[in-house]
Amino acid sequence: MMKTILEGFLDRVKDKSHVLEILPAYTIKCCLKSEEESSFFVLSRGRIEMVESVDSMDIKIEGPAHLISDLLTGSTKLTHEKIVFRGSFRQWLLVDSLLTLMKKAS
């Protein structure tokens, strides 16, 4: 379930050329982790896709599956008390901006 929602989120990012401008030229390796599953993906200006695994992670976001799904659709914020973000403050700002810009229309 989370993988499907993540794929939709990444597709929305790819479709918005103005959003691609805020992505870095270098690759950021990310992991979304819930109780049941982990999903890995990479973000850069030239590459936005899910991957099977990453050798090292730059960003890790953990929380209950329903909150991770809500995060990707824009109905929950990254600041939710049950969501744990591991990464730099700059990376947090980038992810928060992406989530805000890609929020699904209600």
C-alpha positions in Angstrom: 0.0 0.0 0.0 2.7 2.5 1.0 4.7 1.7 -2.1 1.8 2.5 -4.4 1.2 5.8 -2.6 4.9 6.6 -2.8 5.0 5.8 -6.5 2.1 8.2 -7.0 3.9 10.9 -5.0 7.1 10.5 -7.0 5.2 10.6 -10.3 3.6 13.9 -9.2 7.1 15.3 -8.4 8.4 14.3 -11.8 5.4 16.0 -13.6 6.0 19.4 -12.0 9.0 21.1 -13.7 9.0 24.0 -11.2 9.4 21.5 -8.3 12.4 19.9 -10.0 14.2 23.2 -9.6 14.4 22.8 -5.8 15.9 19.3 -6.0 19.7 19.1 -5.6 22.0 18.1 -8.5 23.4 15.3 -6.2 21.4 12.2 -5.2 19.6 12.0 -1.8 18.9 8.4 -0.7 15.7 8.1 1.3 13.8 5.5 3.3 10.2 5.5 4.4 9.6 2.9 7.2 6.4 1.8 8.8 5.6 -1.2 11.0 5.0 -3.5 8.0 7.3 -2.3 5.3 10.2 -0.1 4.2 10.4 1.7 0.8 13.5 3.2 -0.6 13.8 6.0 -3.2 16.3 8.5 -4.5 15.8 12.2 -5.3 17.8 14.5 -7.4 17.2 16.9 -10.2 18.0 14.1 -12.8 16.6 11.0 -10.9 13.4 10.5 -9.0 12.6 6.9 -8.5 12.0 4.0 -6.2 14.9 1.6 -5.7 15.2 -1.9 -4.1 17.6 -0.7 -1.5 20.3 1.9 -0.7 23.8 1.3 0.6 23.5 4.2 3.0 20.6 6.6 3.8 20.6 10.3 3.8 17.0 10.6 5.0 14.9 8.2 7.0 11.2 8.9 7.9 9.5 6.4 10.3 6.0 6.2 11.6 2.7 4.3 11.5 1.7 3.2 8.0 -1.4 5.3 7.9 0.5 8.4 8.9 3.2 7.8 6.3 0.5 7.4 3.7 -1.2 10.6 4.9 2.1 12.4 4.8 2.5 11.5 1.1 -0.9 12.7 0.2 -0.6 15.9 2.2 -3.1 15.3 4.9 -0.5 14.9 7.7 2.5 17.2 8.2 6.1 16.1 8.7 5.9 17.7 12.2 3.4 15.1 13.5 4.5 13.8 16.9 4.5 10.1 15.7 6.6 10.7 12.7 10.4 10.5 13.2 12.6 12.3 10.7 16.3 11.4 10.5 18.4 13.7 8.3 19.9 17.2 8.3 17.8 20.3 8.8 18.4 21.3 5.2 17.0 17.9 4.1 14.0 18.3 6.4 13.3 21.6 4.7 13.5 20.0 1.3 11.2 17.1 2.2 8.7 19.4 3.9 8.7 21.7 0.8 8.1 18.7 -1.5 5.3 17.4 0.6 3.7 20.8 0.7 4.1 21.4 -3.0 2.8 18.0 -4.0 -0.2 18.0 -1.6 -3.1 16.3 -3.4 -6.0 18.6 -4.1 -8.9 17.9 -1.7 
